[in-house]
Each structure stands twice: as structure tokens, then as C-alpha cells.
Amino acid sequence: MKREILIKFGKKVREERIKQGLSQEQLATRAGVHRTYVGMIERAEKNITIENIEKIARALKIPLDKLMNLN
């Protein structure tokens, strides 16, 4: 169950990033995180904190609730 939500979240981040034409490195720079961290999130290898979810949402310029809508 826990892994499933990480997979869904990672797919959502990747989808939004690609929609905006950003590389993982560009998103990482905007969010203030390491570039490998973005890849790990997208591959569901990291259990991301709420603080970093907020950083990613701001970097993607989308509301936090939109990023968290994983349906």
C-alpha cells in the first residue's frame, strides 16, 4: 500500500514536469533539491517529506492539492 502511493506520486511529478518541458535537473534547481532526488521521487525510491512535496509543487507552479490529487 505504501509503495503504491509513492508510485502514483512519482508518476504525477513526472507527468507535470514533462508537461512543462522541464528536465529533472531544472525541476531540482527550481525546488532547491539535488537532481538525483527528483529521479528517486519519480521512480518511487524515496518517501518524500511534506516539506519537499511543497517545494516540488512550488517549483512546478501548481497548487499543492493538485499535485497531491493521485486519483
RABEL-V505804 format. One record per residue. N is the residue number from 0. RES is the residue in one letter. NEAR is the number of other C-alpha atoms within 12 Angstrom. Layout:
# RABEL-V505804
[[N/RES/NEAR] [N/RES/NEAR]]
This chain:
# RABEL-V505804
[[0/M/7] [1/K/13] [2/R/16] [3/E/16] [4/I/23] [5/L/25] [6/I/23] [7/K/25] [8/F/35] [9/G/32] [10/K/27] [11/K/31] [12/V/44] [13/R/29] [14/E/20] [15/E/28] [16/R/31] [17/I/17] [18/K/14] [19/Q/17] [20/G/14] [21/L/20] [22/S/22] [23/Q/32] [24/E/20] [25/Q/23] [26/L/33] [27/A/30] [28/T/21] [29/R/24] [30/A/25] [31/G/23] [32/V/25] [33/H/19] [34/R/20] [35/T/20] [36/Y/27] [37/V/37] [38/G/25] [39/M/24] [40/I/33] [41/E/31] [42/R/25] [43/A/24] [44/E/21] [45/K/22] [46/N/24] [47/I/28] [48/T/14] [49/I/14] [50/E/15] [51/N/25] [52/I/33] [53/E/25] [54/K/26] [55/I/41] [56/A/30] [57/R/25] [58/A/29] [59/L/32] [60/K/20] [61/I/22] [62/P/17] [63/L/23] [64/D/16] [65/K/20] [66/L/30] [67/M/23] [68/N/17] [69/L/18] [70/N/12]]
